[in-house]
Amino acid sequence: MKPQDIRRGITSRHVRTDGDAPDLGRVSRMHGMDFDTGGAGSRSRGTRGNPARRKAVMIWSVALGVSAFIVMIVAVFLWLRPQLSRTFPPTSAVTEENDDRVRVISKFPSPSREEAINLVEDALANRDPARVELLFRTGNSTPREILDYCASSGERDGVFDNFDWLSSLDTDGLLIEGVVVNYKGKEKAVQRLALLTPDDRGRWKLDFDAFARIARPPWGELLAGGGDHVLVRVMATPDVYYNGPFRDETQWTCYAMSTPDNDEVLRGYCKVGSPEAEALRRLFANGATTSRVILEINRVTGGETRQFEISSLRATDWILAGTPGRG
């Protein structure tokens, strides 16, 4: 006889005494009245007894785990993205908002990656005054000034590290090839932008004013309060600082102006409806937050030391238009 039968036999022979509950016999559970008792044992036994169910549970568990992991990665990326966009690595600034630029058509072939880097390396290593005009677009700087600047790079920017090739950066109808020069710096990494353009014979040269981020007058004099009419190469960003003669934000649009050469921030203002205001508005219309520009700015009576009126947007990069190489 099986143990179950013995157990039932003992139960059936139980003698009722006074006070016992009535014996109702075998009672079937009513349909629809099942309650989950939370017993893990019954569920696990059911799973073990049903391979198809066990396989389905495993598949759904893996799928839900992978989905949760993907959601977590996306959430972290969305959280970090604003943080990254607020940083100012010149390389990202160089490549920002350039995807929609159309390559300028020209009879001059563009240098390859190796050729562009070799041109920059040769120019920065040169110490021969006779070769300066062959290697640089000099602007208003003399060969001696350019050679002195290149010779002092270690003291100013630190030890050279490496090059990053940016390829085409055409703006303002100019053929432009870009190479970022990375230095280790004394306290933090330093990056300078080498912009190459061809002369009227097709020889590619490094634009010195863009590389040195020349401002006239120099930044030291400008920050000390000198210079009523100034030309600066800056990173421009839409801003909302309205004060003094520029307090009426219905009449002015504000831009923060900064340079990697110091931590100071200037504010430039355009009169609403002016050509300068419209040109800058178009520059940021595609969602860009920062742009390299050359601006002419003027001091205004009653303005703060760091406040200027923007009188002209000279270029939408750090090379002045009107040079050879126009398409």
JOHUTA-V226612 format. One record per backbone hydrogen bond with DSSP energy under -0.5 kcal/mol. CO is the residue of the C=O (numbers start at 1). NH is the residue of the N-H. E is the energy in kcal/mol with one decimal. If there is no record, write none. Layout:
BEGIN
co = <CO,CO>
nh = <NH,NH>
e = <E,E>
END
This chain:
BEGIN
co = <2,3,4,5,6,7,8,9,11,14,17,22,26,30,35,38,39,40,41,42,43,44,45,47,50,51,52,53,54,55,56,57,58,59,60,61,62,63,64,65,66,67,68,69,70,71,72,73,74,75,76,77,78,79,80,81,82,83,84,88,89,89,90,91,92,95,98,107,112,113,114,115,116,117,118,119,120,121,122,123,127,128,128,129,131,132,132,135,136,137,137,138,142,143,144,145,146,147,148,150,152,153,153,154,157,159,162,164,167,171,173,174,174,176,177,178,178,179,180,180,181,182,182,183,190,192,192,193,194,194,195,196,197,199,202,203,205,206,206,207,208,209,209,216,218,219,220,221,222,228,230,231,232,232,234,234,235,236,237,239,240,243,244,247,248,248,251,253,254,255,256,257,258,259,264,266,267,268,269,270,271,274,275,276,277,278,279,280,281,282,284,291,293,293,294,294,295,295,296,296,297,298,300,304,306,308,309,309,312,312,315,320,325>
nh = <6,7,8,9,10,11,12,13,14,16,20,24,28,33,37,40,43,44,45,46,47,48,49,50,54,55,56,57,58,59,60,61,62,63,64,65,66,67,68,69,70,71,72,73,74,75,76,77,78,79,80,81,82,83,84,85,86,87,87,90,92,93,94,95,96,98,101,109,116,117,118,119,120,121,122,123,124,125,126,126,129,131,132,132,135,135,136,206,138,208,209,141,146,147,148,149,150,151,152,153,156,157,158,158,185,184,182,180,178,174,327,171,176,169,196,166,167,194,164,182,192,161,162,190,183,181,194,195,179,196,207,177,205,202,204,199,197,137,208,211,212,213,214,231,222,223,224,226,225,299,297,216,234,295,236,293,258,291,256,254,242,246,247,249,251,252,272,270,239,268,237,266,235,262,259,257,308,255,310,253,274,278,279,280,281,282,283,284,284,285,287,236,234,295,314,315,232,297,311,312,230,309,303,307,267,269,298,311,296,314,294,323,175>
e = <-2.0,-2.5,-2.4,-2.4,-2.3,-1.9,-2.6,-1.3,-1.6,-0.6,-2.0,-0.8,-0.5,-1.7,-0.7,-0.6,-1.1,-2.4,-2.3,-1.8,-2.3,-2.7,-1.6,-1.4,-2.3,-2.5,-2.0,-2.5,-2.1,-2.4,-2.5,-2.2,-2.4,-2.6,-2.6,-2.2,-2.6,-2.4,-2.3,-2.1,-2.4,-2.5,-2.1,-2.3,-2.6,-2.4,-2.3,-2.4,-2.6,-1.8,-2.3,-2.2,-0.7,-0.6,-2.4,-2.1,-1.0,-0.5,-0.9,-0.6,-0.8,-1.9,-2.5,-2.0,-1.5,-1.2,-1.6,-0.6,-2.9,-2.4,-2.4,-2.2,-2.0,-2.7,-2.6,-2.2,-2.5,-1.6,-0.9,-0.5,-0.6,-1.7,-0.5,-0.9,-1.3,-0.7,-2.8,-2.5,-0.8,-2.1,-0.5,-2.0,-2.1,-2.6,-2.5,-2.0,-2.3,-2.3,-1.3,-1.3,-2.2,-3.5,-0.9,-0.9,-1.1,-3.2,-2.9,-3.2,-2.6,-2.4,-1.6,-0.6,-0.6,-2.8,-3.2,-3.0,-0.9,-3.1,-2.3,-0.6,-2.3,-3.3,-1.0,-2.1,-3.4,-3.2,-0.7,-0.8,-2.1,-0.5,-2.8,-2.3,-2.8,-2.0,-0.6,-2.0,-2.1,-2.8,-0.8,-1.9,-2.9,-0.6,-2.3,-2.4,-2.3,-3.1,-1.0,-2.5,-1.5,-2.0,-2.7,-2.5,-0.6,-2.3,-0.6,-2.3,-1.9,-1.7,-3.2,-0.6,-0.8,-2.3,-1.6,-1.1,-1.7,-1.0,-2.6,-2.2,-2.4,-3.0,-2.1,-2.9,-3.1,-1.4,-0.5,-3.0,-2.3,-2.4,-2.7,-2.2,-2.4,-2.1,-2.5,-2.4,-2.1,-2.2,-1.4,-1.3,-0.6,-0.9,-1.4,-2.9,-2.2,-0.5,-1.9,-1.4,-2.4,-0.5,-2.3,-1.5,-3.0,-3.0,-2.4,-1.7,-3.1,-1.7,-2.7,-0.7,-2.6,-0.9,-2.2,-0.5,-0.9>
END
